Amino acid sequence: MSDTTVQLALGKEKIVEDLRVLLTDSEEMLRLATAVPGEGVDALRERLRTHVDSLQLALGDAQSVAKQHYRVAADNTDRYVRENPWQAVGIGAGIGFLLGVLAAR
């Protein structure tokens, strides 16, 4: 995997995590706003509810896209290993060796 691909994957994970935090904060604000009486607060509650609903949809979409990408990557890896078993064993042995060297330090 190239550095760019890794950075994109990490960026997507960061976006999903940020959406989760934003959703949690928005739900907390909505919960706190329900206890405050007033005319202007009703409009705020409506806006917060709309915001929370759109965030939930965005997070669901982001998770489904991430699952699709994971499945594609897993299928490609599986196909590669089945088509090139000895190369896959060599790659695995090389990675194991490198991890062993790093762990020994």
C-alpha positions as CSV (number, residue, x, y, z in Angstrom):
1,M,0.0,0.0,0.0
2,S,1.4,3.4,-0.9
3,D,1.8,6.3,1.6
4,T,-1.0,8.2,-0.2
5,T,-3.4,5.2,0.2
6,V,-2.6,4.9,3.9
7,Q,-3.0,8.7,4.4
8,L,-6.4,8.6,2.7
9,A,-7.5,5.6,4.8
10,L,-6.4,7.4,8.0
11,G,-8.2,10.6,6.8
12,K,-11.4,8.7,6.3
13,E,-11.2,7.2,9.7
14,K,-10.6,10.6,11.2
15,I,-13.6,12.0,9.4
16,V,-15.8,9.2,10.7
17,E,-14.5,9.7,14.2
18,D,-15.1,13.4,14.0
19,L,-18.6,12.8,12.8
20,R,-19.2,10.5,15.8
21,V,-17.9,13.2,18.2
22,L,-20.0,15.9,16.6
23,L,-23.1,13.7,16.7
24,T,-22.6,12.9,20.4
25,D,-22.1,16.6,21.2
26,S,-25.2,17.6,19.2
27,E,-27.3,15.0,20.9
28,E,-26.1,16.3,24.3
29,M,-26.9,19.9,23.3
30,L,-30.4,18.7,22.1
31,R,-30.9,16.9,25.4
32,L,-29.9,20.1,27.4
33,A,-32.1,22.3,25.2
34,T,-35.2,20.4,26.0
35,A,-35.0,21.6,29.6
36,V,-34.9,25.3,28.7
37,P,-38.2,27.0,28.1
38,G,-38.7,29.8,25.5
39,E,-39.7,30.7,22.1
40,G,-36.3,31.0,20.5
41,V,-35.2,27.7,22.1
42,D,-37.9,25.9,20.1
43,A,-36.3,27.0,16.9
44,L,-32.9,25.9,18.2
45,R,-34.3,22.5,19.2
46,E,-35.6,22.0,15.7
47,R,-32.3,23.0,14.1
48,L,-30.4,20.7,16.4
49,R,-32.8,17.8,15.7
50,T,-32.3,18.4,11.9
51,H,-28.6,18.6,12.4
52,V,-28.5,15.4,14.5
53,D,-30.6,13.5,11.9
54,S,-28.3,14.6,9.0
55,L,-25.2,13.6,11.0
56,Q,-26.7,10.2,11.7
57,L,-27.3,9.7,8.0
58,A,-23.8,11.0,7.1
59,L,-22.2,8.6,9.6
60,G,-24.2,5.7,8.3
61,D,-23.2,6.5,4.7
62,A,-19.5,6.8,5.7
63,Q,-19.6,3.5,7.6
64,S,-21.3,1.7,4.6
65,V,-18.7,3.1,2.2
66,A,-15.9,2.0,4.6
67,K,-17.4,-1.5,4.7
68,Q,-17.5,-1.7,0.9
69,H,-13.9,-0.7,0.6
70,Y,-12.9,-3.2,3.3
71,R,-14.7,-6.0,1.4
72,V,-13.1,-5.1,-1.9
73,A,-9.6,-5.0,-0.3
74,A,-10.3,-8.3,1.5
75,D,-11.5,-9.9,-1.8
76,N,-8.5,-8.6,-3.7
77,T,-6.1,-9.9,-1.0
78,D,-7.8,-13.3,-1.0
79,R,-7.6,-13.5,-4.8
80,Y,-3.9,-12.6,-4.8
81,V,-3.1,-15.2,-2.2
82,R,-4.9,-17.9,-4.0
83,E,-3.3,-17.0,-7.4
84,N,0.2,-16.5,-5.9
85,P,0.5,-18.7,-2.8
86,W,4.3,-18.9,-2.7
87,Q,4.7,-15.1,-3.1
88,A,2.2,-14.6,-0.3
89,V,4.2,-17.0,2.0
90,G,7.3,-15.1,1.1
91,I,5.7,-11.8,1.9
92,G,4.3,-13.1,5.2
93,A,7.7,-14.5,6.1
94,G,9.4,-11.2,5.3
95,I,6.9,-9.2,7.4
96,G,7.3,-11.7,10.2
97,F,11.1,-11.3,10.0
98,L,10.9,-7.5,10.1
99,L,8.5,-7.5,13.1
100,G,10.8,-9.9,14.8
101,V,13.8,-7.6,14.3
102,L,11.8,-4.6,15.5
103,A,10.5,-6.5,18.6
104,A,14.1,-7.6,19.5
105,R,15.2,-4.0,19.7
